[in-house]
């Protein structure tokens, strides 16, 4: 084991927080320890995010002044970051005008990313069908085409049908619940692997 001290600390911390969550109200001392540990974790996450932002800015700064190949798109990123940070510090995120500006920038970007995701998903679906022509592949491609047509608004009258409309409204909800269950199970598996010391992402 490379770093036994950090492994023991991580396992003990996870066990304490897990026990405090299951024994809520039975042990006030354990709850107070959990509050301190979660607070320290939130502080470390904030510091890690700040280090990541500084690393991103410094790497783009190096690209901008690189003698071999200058990347002028890095200039736009640095300027946009500085303007956004200055506006956020001056107006604060609670300001309504600042929220409108952020929303006006964020919504088109997210829409463009969703459009790119749709095209990428379509290509992946057809490649899957070319490689594996089984039942689940056909179901995946067919469901993708159906929901793409319905989501585009072309077949909006389908939702007014007595039986098909409610079914189409329930299917995305069922898919979202399936994704949430998958994320929850994956998080639980990752947490258990860290608790048992099988994975040690904190060791570097």
C-alpha positions, -999 to 999 in steps of 0.1 A, spaced: 0 0 0 15 33 -12 0 57 14 -14 38 44 -19 69 65 -41 87 39 -60 54 32 -68 49 69 -79 86 72 -101 83 42 -117 51 53 -123 63 89 -138 96 77 -161 78 53 -173 53 80 -179 82 105 -200 102 80 -219 70 69 -227 60 105 -237 96 114 -261 96 85 -277 63 96 -277 71 133 -292 106 130 -306 117 163 -290 89 184 -255 102 188 -252 141 190 -214 138 193 -212 118 161 -234 143 144 -211 172 154 -181 153 141 -199 147 108 -207 185 105 -170 193 109 -159 167 84 -185 178 58 -175 214 63 -138 206 58 -147 186 27 -167 216 13 -137 239 20 -113 215 3 -137 213 -27 -137 251 -30 -99 253 -28 -96 225 -54 -120 244 -77 -100 276 -73 -67 257 -81 -84 242 -111 -95 277 -124 -60 291 -118 -45 262 -136 -69 267 -166 -60 304 -168 -23 298 -165 -23 271 -192 -42 293 -216 -18 322 -208 11 300 -217 -7 290 -250 -12 327 -258 25 335 -255 38 302 -268 67 308 -293 59 277 -313 21 279 -319 1 307 -304 -36 301 -297 -55 334 -299 -87 317 -287 -71 315 -253 -72 353 -253 -110 352 -255 -112 327 -227 -90 348 -204 -108 380 -211 -142 364 -207 -131 348 -174 -118 381 -160 -149 400 -171 -172 374 -156 -152 373 -123 -151 411 -120 -188 414 -127 -196 386 -102 -175 402 -75 -189 437 -82 -226 429 -87 -227 396 -67 -246 366 -81 -278 377 -63 -281 408 -86 -310 404 -110 -292 422 -139 -262 399 -135 -284 369 -135 -301 381 -167 -267 385 -184 -255 351 -173 -288 335 -184 -286 352 -218 -251 337 -223 -257 303 -207 -289 294 -225 -276 297 -261 -244 278 -251 -264 250 -235 -287 248 -265 -257 245 -288 -242 218 -267 -275 199 -267 -276 202 -305 -241 188 -307 -250 161 -283 -280 151 -304 -259 148 -335 -232 128 -317 -259 105 -302 -274 100 -336 -241 90 -351 -233 67 -322 -268 51 -325 -263 43 -362 -228 30 -357 -241 8 -329 -268 -6 -353 -241 -12 -380 -219 -32 -356 -245 -50 -336 -279 -56 -352 -296 -70 -322 -330 -63 -306 -317 -37 -280 -298 -18 -307 -329 -15 -329 -350 -4 -299 -323 22 -290 -322 37 -326 -360 36 -330 -366 53 -296 -340 79 -305 -356 87 -338 -391 89 -323 -382 112 -294 -361 134 -318 -391 139 -340 -414 145 -311 -390 168 -293 -385 189 -325 -421 199 -324 -431 185 -358 -454 159 -343 -468 180 -314 -503 169 -320 -494 133 -310 -494 145 -273 -531 152 -276 -540 116 -284 -558 98 -256 -535 68 -250 -502 77 -267 -499 112 -253 -498 103 -216 -474 74 -225 -450 97 -243 -451 121 -213 -442 92 -189 -414 77 -210 -389 106 -205 -396 106 -168 -389 69 -166 -357 74 -185 -346 102 -162 -353 80 -132 -333 52 -147 -304 75 -152 -307 87 -116 -308 52 -103 -277 44 -124 -258 74 -111 -268 65 -75 -257 29 -79 -224 40 -95 -218 65 -67 -226 39 -41 -201 14 -58 -174 41 -60 -179 50 -23 -178 14 -12 -146 8 -32 -130 39 -15 -142 27 19 -127 -7 14 -94 8 1 -98 -8 -34 -96 27 -50 -74 55 -37 -79 86 -57 -65 107 -29 -31 91 -30 -21 107 -63 
